[in-house]
Amino acid sequence: MKKIACFLFISLILSVLVNAQVLNSPDGKFTMTFGLQTDGTPTYMLSFKNKPVIKNSKLGLELKDDKQSLLDNFEIARIDTSSFDETWKPVWGEVTSIRNYYKEMAVSLHQKESDRILIIRF
């Protein structure tokens, strides 16, 4: 029984990680992983110092009176990554400058049946 449970767990993780895209924070403490399950369902995970903060979670929308939901059957159409780094000076406060430094990823998903494009930004 333990072997079957272990196999199912590994299969689940691998099904998510096959199409996985990883985004690390500038200091490397946060790691966000985005992927598609085998049925095209978008998922994400977030960890802090290699410890899970948000376990594998599904993304999607279900619209009222819509023939095709925005839950599954997606494929990755495009992935764009960028980073931003600036320092600005507040008018008043305890510090003389504040650094605004981050990385971002935009994933464009295409759903063939509805010909819809869904863009998710992390």
Number of C-alpha atoms within 10 A of each C-alpha: 6 7 8 9 10 11 11 12 12 11 12 13 12 14 16 22 18 12 17 17 15 14 18 17 15 14 8 11 12 17 20 20 19 25 24 25 22 17 12 19 18 25 19 21 18 20 16 15 10 11 12 14 14 12 12 16 11 16 15 14 9 11 11 7 7 8 9 14 15 20 17 19 20 24 21 18 13 11 14 10 12 9 11 10 10 9 10 10 11 11 8 7 8 6 9 10 12 11 10 10 13 14 14 14 18 14 19 17 21 19 20 11 9 12 9 13 16 15 14 15 11 13
